[in-house]
Every structure is written in C-alpha cells, then in structure tokens.
Amino acid sequence: MKSLFENTQIAFASKSDAELKKSFVLFKLISSPVLTKVGSAFIQFLIKVGLPINFLVRKTMFDHFCVGTNLEETEITVKKLRANEMDSCLNFSIEGINSEVGFDATLNEILRTMDASSPDAGTPFAVFKPTGYGATALFEKVSAKLPLSTEENKAWGRVKERFHTSCKKAVQRNLKLLIDAEESWIQPALDLLLEEMMATYNQKEVVVYATLQLYLSERLPYLKTLIEKSKKEGYQIGVKLVRGAYIEKETARALDHKLPNPVCPSKEATDQNFDNGLQLLLENLDQAAVFVGSHNELSTLKAMEQMKQNGIASNHSRVCFAHLFGMSDNISYNLSDHGYNVVKYLPYGPVKKVIPYLIRRAEENSSIASQTSREMELLRSEIKRRKQVQK
C-alpha cells in the first residue's frame, strides 16, 4: 500500500515545472540546520534594523508555506484544492501577540475568516491559536491554580468571552472550529476552557475540536478520561490528533526547572501513543469526531488500515486527514484521490507578521531530516518523470 503515496503525478498535478524546481531548491536549503539557523537569524536581524524584507521572504519561504497576505489572496488556492476534492482551513498565522488590543484584533480577524468560510465553498473548518486570545503568563497562572488579581480575573473573563464568541460564530456559519494546543505548562487552563466549549456547543453535533499532542505521555490517559466524561455529561467531542510541536522546548524547560520530562521517552512511544489515540477515537465515532493531523506516511497508512478493520468508510463524515500547505502533497492528493476526507491548512497574513510561523516551519523541517529528504525525493522523482514524458 505504500506505493499509494509515491504517485507523484497525482501529488504534484497542480504544480508547474517551475514551481516544482523552486520547491526542490527551498527544501534543499532548509535541509541544512546550519543554513536554516543562520538564515532565520539574518531575517530577524533585518527586521530589527528596519530593512525591507518583504520581497526576499515572499519569493522564498512565504510563497511555499503561505497562501496570501490577506483573506482575498487565499481564494485562488481554496478553489484549486476544491477542484481536487480537498477542503481548506484558513489559518491566520500571526504569533507572539501580547496585548489586549492585539488579542481583540486577532479575534476580529478570526471572525473574518469564519465569515469568508463555508462548507459549500470548500472551507468547512476554522482555527485559532489560544495564546492569540490571551497572555501566555495568564494561561500559565490559571494552569498552576494560582490566585488571580482583580485585573487578571477580568482578563481571564475576556479570554473566555473570545472563545465563546468564536464558537458562536462557528455555529452560526455551520463550521467546525479547531483550537490549537499549547505547551504543557499552560495546557491545563486550555483543557478546562475546551471542555466548557464542547459541553456548550457540541450537544447535537461536533463543532469544537480540541488538539491533543501525543508526544506528551499524559495525553492518552486524558483522552480516555475526556471520552468517559463527555459520555457521562451528555456532549460530544472533537479531537485533532497530532504528535506535537514543542518537544525540544518541553525537554529543555523540564531540565531547567528540575521537573519530570512530560515528553514520551522515545519516538516509538510517541508513535504508539498516536496510534492508540486514533484507535480509541475510531472505536467511539458515535461520541467523537477525529481530525488526523500527521505528515507521517506510516501513521497515515496505519490509520487507513484501522478504518478498514473497524468497517469505517473512507469518506466517513467524522474522520478527516489534515496537512499543512506546502508539505506532504503526496499524502494529501493521493488520499483525496482514493476518496478520503482531506483538509489543507492555509496560513496567511502580512509577510512580516508571519515570520515567526515561517521560521518555525523551517526549523521543524530542518530538524526532521527524513521529512525534508522525502519531500526532495518526491519532487526529484516528478521532475524526472515529466522530463521523460516530454521526450
């Protein structure tokens, strides 16, 4: 079955020859951790001294991993994916906000993405990052169950209101709302918020999705508890399963604070956690909907096999596979071609403001050598195939 993801003709049908070559060069560059580190530092330096960087960034990283600087520019990609039987999730990818004015501005932009989205247009999902709605320090304090000052209580109330406003808009627009995960030391506060949102808005169908990072060893037990709690309290759950994005950060913090490392002891243990979490959700589709967020081919094949063993149709409305724009097209396009539900995350935003997102994408790709090598291998294969066809 692995050959399913090696069909590069389907995977790159929407890319021109020039786009293929440009993507190959980009992955070649970010395959080097040294070049990535130096390049990221250089871009941050240019921003700090106020030099123009839009053209440089837009013609390289931005065009590969983002689909526009504003909502209007995302429409071309949405239509292109729709033509290939794939849905999109518009992702306002600004990070590092830390003011009430900034949090309100983020909320307003998320609401705009929802107004621009609809299932009929191929954009049935919306998404937001919790720390775009409230200060990280506030999430951390609530997570640690520390007493809040009067002002902090008011700020926490505003965080809750932003969550409710987003969920209400999702219901109004008939959308599914994905809420990202955060670092383990601020996740407990987020868990409480998400359970409140699901208990409120997931009464009749799944609207709100929590994100579980399975590289954290306690997330699988939490998932089991969440399923049982939702059954007992009479609401449904949506779960986006991912391996996780903060492994190095989590390990370093545990070491610095002399705390137990919350990360699974090995990649194999994380993989097992992911597979077990997916199996648990597939066994409870009457109670849960699952969003499979993985760029791992083996995990995807296992997921397909698990669905088959459980007698779940490839296009079951409660199972969806998701990938970031600019990555794993071989999985996305071939899954869609075989009738599975596929969603592409489409990041957008002003060039300078999405720099943190782009740097994170580059660093993640450079640290996962097998992922970058695989992307290059597939691009090289398609370039070669096209040359042979043209002869």
C-alpha positions as CSV (number, residue, x, y, z in Angstrom):
1,M,0.0,0.0,0.0
2,K,3.0,2.3,0.5
3,S,3.1,2.9,-3.3
4,L,-0.1,4.9,-2.8
5,F,1.9,7.9,-1.6
6,E,4.6,7.5,-4.3
7,N,2.3,8.6,-7.1
8,T,3.9,11.9,-7.9
9,Q,1.8,12.6,-11.0
10,I,-1.3,12.9,-8.8
11,A,0.6,14.6,-5.9
12,F,2.0,17.4,-8.0
13,A,-0.6,17.7,-10.7
14,S,-1.3,21.3,-9.7
15,K,2.3,22.4,-9.8
16,S,4.1,23.8,-12.8
17,D,7.6,22.7,-13.8
18,A,9.0,26.0,-12.4
19,E,7.1,25.5,-9.1
20,L,8.5,22.0,-8.7
21,K,12.0,23.2,-9.2
22,K,11.5,26.1,-6.8
23,S,10.1,23.8,-4.1
24,F,13.0,21.4,-4.5
25,V,15.6,24.3,-4.0
26,L,13.7,25.5,-1.0
27,F,13.7,22.1,0.7
28,K,17.3,21.6,-0.2
29,L,18.2,24.9,1.6
30,I,16.2,24.1,4.8
31,S,17.5,20.6,4.9
32,S,20.6,22.1,6.4
33,P,20.1,23.0,10.1
34,V,23.1,25.4,9.9
35,L,21.8,27.3,6.9
36,T,18.3,27.4,8.5
37,K,19.7,28.8,11.7
38,V,21.8,31.4,10.0
39,G,19.0,32.4,7.6
40,S,16.5,32.8,10.4
41,A,18.9,34.9,12.4
42,F,19.6,37.0,9.4
43,I,15.9,37.7,8.7
44,Q,15.3,38.6,12.3
45,F,18.3,41.0,12.2
46,L,16.9,42.7,9.1
47,I,13.5,43.1,10.8
48,K,15.2,44.6,13.9
49,V,17.2,47.2,12.0
50,G,14.1,48.1,9.9
51,L,15.4,47.0,6.5
52,P,12.8,45.8,3.9
53,I,12.4,42.1,3.7
54,N,9.0,41.5,2.1
55,F,10.3,40.7,-1.4
56,L,13.1,38.4,-0.1
57,V,10.7,36.4,2.2
58,R,7.7,36.4,-0.2
59,K,9.7,34.9,-3.1
60,T,11.1,32.1,-0.9
61,M,9.5,30.7,2.3
62,F,6.3,32.7,2.2
63,D,5.1,31.6,-1.2
64,H,5.8,28.0,-0.4
65,F,4.2,27.8,3.1
66,C,1.6,30.6,3.0
67,V,-1.2,31.4,0.5
68,G,-1.5,35.1,0.8
69,T,-1.1,38.3,2.9
70,N,-4.9,38.7,3.3
71,L,-8.1,36.7,3.0
72,E,-8.7,37.8,-0.6
73,E,-5.4,36.3,-1.7
74,T,-6.4,32.9,-0.3
75,E,-9.2,32.3,-2.7
76,I,-7.1,31.1,-5.6
77,T,-5.6,28.2,-3.5
78,V,-9.0,27.3,-2.0
79,K,-10.5,26.9,-5.5
80,K,-7.5,24.9,-6.7
81,L,-7.8,22.5,-3.8
82,R,-11.6,22.3,-4.2
83,A,-11.1,21.3,-7.8
84,N,-9.0,18.3,-6.4
85,E,-11.7,17.3,-4.0
86,M,-9.9,18.8,-1.0
87,D,-11.2,21.2,1.6
88,S,-9.3,24.1,3.2
89,C,-8.9,25.7,6.6
90,L,-8.0,29.3,6.5
91,N,-5.3,29.9,9.2
92,F,-4.4,33.5,10.3
93,S,-0.8,32.7,11.3
94,I,0.3,35.6,13.4
95,E,2.1,34.7,16.6
96,G,3.6,36.4,19.6
97,I,0.7,38.8,20.4
98,N,0.8,40.1,24.0
99,S,-1.7,42.9,24.4
100,E,-5.5,43.2,24.9
101,V,-5.6,45.3,21.8
102,G,-3.7,42.6,19.9
103,F,-6.0,39.9,21.3
104,D,-9.1,41.7,20.1
105,A,-7.6,42.4,16.7
106,T,-6.8,38.6,16.4
107,L,-10.4,37.7,17.4
108,N,-11.8,40.1,14.8
109,E,-9.6,38.6,12.0
110,I,-10.6,35.0,13.0
111,L,-14.2,36.1,12.8
112,R,-13.5,37.5,9.3
113,T,-12.0,34.1,8.3
114,M,-15.2,32.5,9.5
115,D,-17.4,34.9,7.5
116,A,-15.3,34.1,4.5
117,S,-15.6,30.3,5.1
118,S,-18.4,27.9,4.4
119,P,-18.8,24.1,3.8
120,D,-20.2,24.8,0.3
121,A,-17.1,26.8,-0.7
122,G,-14.7,24.1,0.5
123,T,-13.8,25.8,3.7
124,P,-15.7,23.9,6.4
125,F,-13.1,24.4,9.2
126,A,-11.8,27.4,11.1
127,V,-8.9,27.5,13.5
128,F,-7.3,29.7,16.1
129,K,-4.3,29.6,18.5
130,P,-5.4,30.1,22.2
131,T,-2.4,32.4,23.0
132,G,-3.7,34.7,20.3
133,Y,-6.7,35.3,22.6
134,G,-4.9,35.8,25.9
135,A,-1.5,36.2,27.6
136,T,0.7,33.2,28.0
137,A,1.5,34.2,31.5
138,L,-2.2,34.3,32.3
139,F,-2.8,30.8,30.9
140,E,0.2,29.6,33.0
141,K,-1.1,31.1,36.2
142,V,-4.6,29.6,35.7
143,S,-3.0,26.2,34.9
144,A,-1.0,26.3,38.1
145,K,-4.2,27.2,40.0
146,L,-2.6,30.3,41.5
147,P,-4.8,33.1,42.7
148,L,-5.5,35.8,40.2
149,S,-5.6,39.6,40.8
150,T,-8.7,41.6,40.1
151,E,-7.3,42.7,36.7
152,E,-6.2,39.1,35.9
153,N,-9.7,37.8,36.7
154,K,-11.1,40.4,34.3
155,A,-8.5,39.4,31.6
156,W,-9.4,35.8,32.0
157,G,-13.1,36.6,31.6
158,R,-12.2,38.4,28.3
159,V,-10.3,35.2,27.2
160,K,-13.4,33.1,27.9
161,E,-15.6,35.6,26.0
162,R,-13.3,35.5,23.0
163,F,-13.6,31.7,23.0
164,H,-17.4,31.8,23.3
165,T,-17.6,34.5,20.5
166,S,-15.6,32.3,18.2
167,C,-17.7,29.2,19.0
168,K,-21.0,31.0,18.5
169,K,-19.8,32.3,15.1
170,A,-18.8,28.7,14.1
171,V,-22.3,27.5,15.0
172,Q,-23.9,30.4,13.0
173,R,-21.7,29.7,10.0
174,N,-22.1,25.9,10.2
175,L,-18.3,25.5,10.6
176,K,-16.1,23.2,12.6
177,L,-13.7,25.0,14.9
178,L,-10.2,23.7,15.6
179,I,-8.5,25.1,18.6
180,D,-4.7,24.5,18.7
181,A,-2.8,23.0,21.6
182,E,-0.1,24.9,23.6
183,E,2.9,24.0,25.8
184,S,2.2,21.5,28.7
185,W,2.6,24.2,31.4
186,I,-0.3,26.2,30.0
187,Q,-2.4,23.4,28.6
188,P,-4.4,22.6,31.8
189,A,-6.1,26.0,31.6
190,L,-6.9,25.4,28.0
191,D,-8.3,21.9,28.8
192,L,-10.8,23.5,31.1
193,L,-11.8,26.0,28.5
194,L,-12.2,23.4,25.8
195,E,-14.3,21.1,27.9
196,E,-16.5,24.1,28.7
197,M,-16.8,24.9,25.0
198,M,-17.5,21.3,23.9
199,A,-20.1,20.9,26.7
200,T,-21.8,24.1,25.5
201,Y,-21.6,23.8,21.7
202,N,-21.2,20.0,21.0
203,Q,-24.6,19.0,22.3
204,K,-26.2,17.9,19.0
205,E,-23.1,17.6,16.7
206,V,-19.4,18.2,16.9
207,V,-18.5,21.9,16.4
208,V,-15.5,22.4,18.7
209,Y,-12.3,20.3,18.3
210,A,-9.5,20.2,20.9
211,T,-5.9,19.4,19.8
212,L,-4.1,16.7,21.6
213,Q,-0.3,16.5,21.3
214,L,0.6,12.8,21.7
215,Y,4.3,13.3,22.3
216,L,3.1,14.2,25.8
217,S,2.8,11.0,27.8
218,E,-0.3,12.0,29.8
219,R,-2.4,13.0,26.7
220,L,-3.6,9.4,26.0
221,P,-5.0,8.9,29.6
222,Y,-6.5,12.4,29.3
223,L,-8.3,11.4,26.1
224,K,-9.7,8.3,27.8
225,T,-11.0,10.5,30.6
226,L,-12.4,13.0,28.2
227,I,-14.4,10.4,26.3
228,E,-15.9,9.0,29.5
229,K,-16.6,12.5,30.9
230,S,-18.4,13.6,27.7
231,K,-20.5,10.4,27.7
232,K,-21.5,11.0,31.3
233,E,-22.3,14.7,30.9
234,G,-24.0,14.2,27.5
235,Y,-21.9,16.1,25.0
236,Q,-19.8,15.0,22.0
237,I,-16.1,15.7,21.4
238,G,-13.9,16.7,18.5
239,V,-10.3,15.8,18.7
240,K,-7.4,16.8,16.4
241,L,-4.6,14.3,16.9
242,V,-1.0,15.5,16.4
243,R,2.4,14.3,17.5
244,G,3.3,17.8,18.7
245,A,5.3,20.9,18.1
246,Y,7.2,21.7,21.3
247,I,9.3,18.7,22.0
248,E,12.7,20.4,22.4
249,K,11.2,23.3,24.3
250,E,9.4,20.9,26.7
251,T,12.5,18.9,27.4
252,A,14.7,22.0,28.0
253,R,12.1,23.5,30.4
254,A,11.8,20.3,32.4
255,L,15.6,20.2,32.7
256,D,15.9,23.8,33.7
257,H,13.2,23.6,36.3
258,K,14.3,20.1,37.5
259,L,10.9,18.7,36.7
260,P,9.9,15.3,35.2
261,N,10.1,15.4,31.4
262,P,6.4,15.3,30.2
263,V,7.6,14.0,26.7
264,C,7.3,10.4,25.8
265,P,10.7,8.6,26.4
266,S,11.1,7.7,22.7
267,K,9.8,8.4,19.2
268,E,8.4,4.8,19.2
269,A,6.5,5.6,22.4
270,T,5.0,8.7,20.8
271,D,4.1,6.8,17.6
272,Q,2.3,4.2,19.8
273,N,0.5,6.9,21.7
274,F,-0.7,8.4,18.4
275,D,-1.9,5.0,17.0
276,N,-3.6,4.1,20.3
277,G,-5.3,7.5,20.5
278,L,-6.6,7.2,16.9
279,Q,-7.9,3.7,17.5
280,L,-9.7,4.8,20.6
281,L,-11.4,7.6,18.7
282,L,-12.3,5.4,15.8
283,E,-14.0,3.0,18.2
284,N,-16.1,5.9,19.6
285,L,-17.2,7.7,16.4
286,D,-20.7,7.8,17.8
287,Q,-19.3,10.1,20.6
288,A,-16.3,11.7,18.8
289,A,-15.0,13.1,15.6
290,V,-11.3,12.9,14.7
291,F,-9.0,15.2,12.7
292,V,-5.9,13.2,11.9
293,G,-3.0,15.8,11.8
294,S,0.0,13.9,10.6
295,H,2.6,14.2,7.9
296,N,3.9,10.7,8.7
297,E,3.2,8.3,5.8
298,L,3.4,5.2,8.1
299,S,0.9,6.7,10.5
300,T,-1.5,7.5,7.7
301,L,-1.3,4.0,6.3
302,K,-2.0,2.6,9.8
303,A,-4.9,5.0,10.1
304,M,-6.3,3.8,6.8
305,E,-5.9,0.2,8.0
306,Q,-7.5,0.9,11.3
307,M,-10.5,2.4,9.5
308,K,-10.8,-0.7,7.3
309,Q,-10.6,-3.0,10.3
310,N,-13.3,-1.0,12.1
311,G,-15.5,-1.0,9.0
312,I,-15.3,2.7,8.6
313,A,-15.9,4.2,5.1
314,S,-13.1,6.2,3.7
315,N,-15.3,9.3,3.4
316,H,-16.9,8.9,6.9
317,S,-18.0,12.4,7.9
318,R,-16.3,12.1,11.3
319,V,-12.8,11.3,10.1
320,C,-10.6,13.8,8.3
321,F,-6.9,13.9,7.4
322,A,-5.1,17.2,7.5
323,H,-1.8,18.6,6.3
324,L,-0.1,22.0,6.2
325,F,0.1,23.8,2.9
326,G,3.5,23.3,1.3
327,M,4.0,19.9,2.9
328,S,3.1,16.3,2.2
329,D,1.2,16.8,-1.1
330,N,1.9,13.2,-1.9
331,I,-0.2,12.2,1.1
332,S,-2.9,14.8,0.7
333,Y,-3.6,14.5,-3.1
334,N,-3.4,10.7,-3.1
335,L,-5.7,10.3,-0.1
336,S,-8.2,12.6,-1.7
337,D,-7.9,10.6,-5.0
338,H,-8.8,7.5,-3.0
339,G,-11.9,9.1,-1.5
340,Y,-10.7,10.1,1.9
341,N,-11.6,13.5,3.5
342,V,-8.6,15.8,3.3
343,V,-8.1,19.3,4.6
344,K,-5.2,21.6,3.9
345,Y,-4.3,24.3,6.5
346,L,-3.8,27.5,4.5
347,P,-1.7,30.0,6.5
348,Y,-2.0,33.7,5.6
349,G,-1.1,37.1,7.0
350,P,1.1,40.1,6.4
351,V,4.6,39.0,5.5
352,K,6.5,40.5,8.4
353,K,3.9,39.2,10.9
354,V,4.0,35.6,9.8
355,I,7.8,35.5,10.1
356,P,7.6,33.5,13.4
357,Y,5.4,30.9,11.7
358,L,7.8,30.6,8.7
359,I,10.8,30.3,10.9
360,R,9.1,27.6,12.9
361,R,8.2,25.7,9.7
362,A,11.9,25.9,8.5
363,E,13.3,24.8,11.9
364,E,10.8,21.9,12.1
365,N,11.7,20.7,8.6
366,S,15.4,21.0,9.2
367,S,15.2,19.1,12.4
368,I,13.2,16.2,10.8
369,A,15.7,15.1,8.2
370,S,13.5,12.2,7.0
371,Q,10.6,14.6,6.2
372,T,12.7,17.0,4.2
373,S,14.5,14.2,2.4
374,R,11.2,12.6,1.5
375,E,9.9,15.9,0.1
376,M,13.0,16.3,-2.0
377,E,12.9,12.7,-3.2
378,L,9.3,13.0,-4.4
379,L,9.9,16.4,-6.1
380,R,13.0,15.0,-7.9
381,S,11.0,11.9,-9.0
382,E,8.3,14.1,-10.5
383,I,10.7,16.4,-12.3
384,K,12.4,13.3,-13.8
385,R,9.1,11.8,-14.7
386,R,8.0,14.9,-16.6
387,K,11.3,15.1,-18.5
388,Q,10.8,11.5,-19.7
389,V,7.2,12.2,-20.8
390,Q,8.3,15.3,-22.7
391,K,11.0,13.4,-24.7
